[in-house]
Amino acid sequence: MIYLLWSLLNIGIFIFFIATCFKATKLVREKLGLFASIIFVFGLLSFIGNSSNDNDNKEPNSNHIKTWKFVSEDSLKSNDSYLLDIDLEKTLIAKYYLGIKYGKDKQGRINVPISAYSSANGFISGTNWKPISIIVNTTDDNNKFEYSVDGVVEWKLLGATIYSELKEYKGIAMTK
């Protein structure tokens, strides 16, 4: 519920900010002229356009989600990889999840984690999920993985981080 209220607060403040910008532009045009108001608008647009820094959960020089790699796929049995999705946390409007890619060893008997990633989807206005560490280990039971995900939820207001909340998820994932 707090996520929904925070999102609505962000939307309300953003609408108030836009209305204030329109009024400020009108005042600048009346006091300083059309040229000054055009420069003011372009300045605001460039400031807003450069404020998005959501590349913390992206691979460098890529648009792909940051992935933790555990073993090379070449060391496993070929063409035998599976994807396992785990819900870490569900809120009223969003979901934090973990994806684990795994395969069989060369003999085809033991499940081995290849890579993992974590992300958020849904209505995530005003928050930003940044995974810091993902660990996936095999267990004695070949059909289970033990996982640990550490990360930070950044609570933002108009793009500025107000509070950073540390999150830790641990559990057991069942393979298919």
Steps between C-alpha positions, in 0.01 A plus 500: 500500500790734577629447144167615356484807725861590413423467126191720531703759694762501223236545230331782692825688559601453135168648379545793743856547367379509137227753586756717682735480199223625270429792732872578531540493121210741463658735757840481328338581165315798647803640686793408272349423159437209265868416442567467875194277546613271214846466659330431837283223350795335324699518825219329692460232234872422496503482881204260504638295208837436667361419846427131428780281632339158487814330365601359839340164417630487141809335354772753404449640148185293458126510550490152659427438868809447715572127530715310749678213325600189695632253239554500126228334295775327300591291805151349512304256287411681177149633430380420851425825681189599690370820655352512848299806615462571872284774651708670768232747610156594375347835586161638409635655179840342427703180521869437573624179344807284447580310182737204515634333187626147561605193309623144540865402543683304228361172630146644504440415866559812711325837463756783489415873525632690196391858569244709688342844486251699706262772394171669583191542285158651536420855602830602661470879492711663769708194584805339342620142567878455480625145564848499654578130534343175383624164623356168382632174644416137436365289785518133588162460331561527123156663451570802720718811496575720798498872412588828667424840345619827654394835364377851565160655438548871438199712594501802268309824486521681164810294417689582821571211738333567836566167670692181418358179645721191517324177402615141542318200360598140575326181410485168323404474133353180359608399149257365245 
